[in-house]
Amino acid sequence: MLLTTAPDTLPETLGAQILNLLLPHHRTTDPAPARVSAGAFPHQLRRITDFVREGAPIVFTLPGFPCKSPNPAKTLGHLPDMGERLSLTFLDTLCAEIERIHPPGARVVICSDGHVFGDLIRVPDAHTDAYSDELRALIRQSDLHRLSVFDLRDVLGDLPHDAKRAHVHQHYAPTLEALRTEVRADAQTLALYRGVTRFLVEDTADFTGTRSALQRECRRRAYGVIQRSRAWGGLIDDHHPRAVRLSIHPQPAGARKFGIRLLDAPDVWTTPWHSAALRERDGTWTLMPRARAQRLGRLIHHEGRPSHFER
């Protein structure tokens, strides 16, 4: 059914209607999320309303889609697969739903951040380039014209990857001391630090030391990943200062970022690039580690590459 809005609808009212389209997909760590209204997200509501008032397309920025986890027990390889394909389609469809009530529409700028911290997560830069290039190809081939990809190549061109990382860190990253203080004082930052540490431990396949030594190293690297992620966020804000900021990490209501769930997963931290997609018998999709999906279903190939599993 085509939704329409009266031409004399107040910008604030239409802004709330647009935000209501995002609320069912809000990603939060709250154990029993309460039913919230658009008014619980004043930062996002204000920015969306500004676009509506100008009659302009709403711009969302989404840092993420960096590269595949290097852990073969979690993913099918280093290139995008069905998990990314479904997630990109979801984002484009969400923009199309907004377009039904706000004709100028909406677009999502996917800010692919793999190169920003690739050295810390031990993913080769060539794999990150291939992943980002394939994202662009998927968007083009599937005619997902409301999406685009933005990465360090758009900012710093063909500089060596290490030089790009150093530039971003120098200009935007918080100090290690400030970040450590924040981890100790802020529950959300502590949860992020623990989540990143867990991913680093899981994704380190070639460590020869003890488990406790690995955990110490990953805790150290986790601070670096968060520093670089914050730096990338600052760079994005400079290049897209008016955009509505989305996040693949869980966010509480009222936060400056709106946490968005791309696909269903048992763990709120699971993303398509840390997992494989499993198609259930009823046609629904779930993200989970490749090793688990392999026990539950059979592997399906698409265009000659492993794509997903089916029950």
C-alpha angles and dihedrals in degrees: 000000000000112000118214134185127211111255091236094056111134114251090237091054093048090045090056091048090053093048089050088063089061098045097080087059097047111137113213138158092224106126093220107017112212120228103266133188131222089263089071089068104057096160094054092040092054094050094045090048090052090058091046092050090054094045088237132140111268111244120211123187119205119186108206142072088100104155137302120288109259090226108106090202089065106037142032096234142307098294130079115271138174092311091062092039092055092044094051091048090050092053093048091047091051089054089049090054090053090049090060092065098026108040095199084066131201139269136200121220107206105211101205106205105180096115092050093071103007093121091054095050091043098239116143114245090232090060090049092051091049092049093049092045090051091051089056090048092051091051091049097044093047093045092236089161095167090067133073136174124234122186141153091283088067090055107033103020118206099348113137111275094243090053091051092051092048091049094051093044093048095049103038116014121108116236118267090240092054092048093049089052091051093049089054094047106035124063095204093052090046090053090050092049091051092046093051091046091052092051091049092051091048093047098049104095103163104049112134100190132081125296091250091051090051091051091050091051092047092050088055092047091046090065089053092049091052092046090053092044090053089048091052089050091054092050090049090051090053093051097038103027097163100042125118105248117228124187134200088211120085113266131187121239110276096030120135088244125057112222110221129195112220098186137355116277134161091237120054089218095057117113133178091255092056096046150024128254122246121197111213123216090257091058097255122129132228131184119225140144113295092240091059094042089051091057092050103042149011124269117255123200126210121197090346097308132099106265114168145315130265130201 
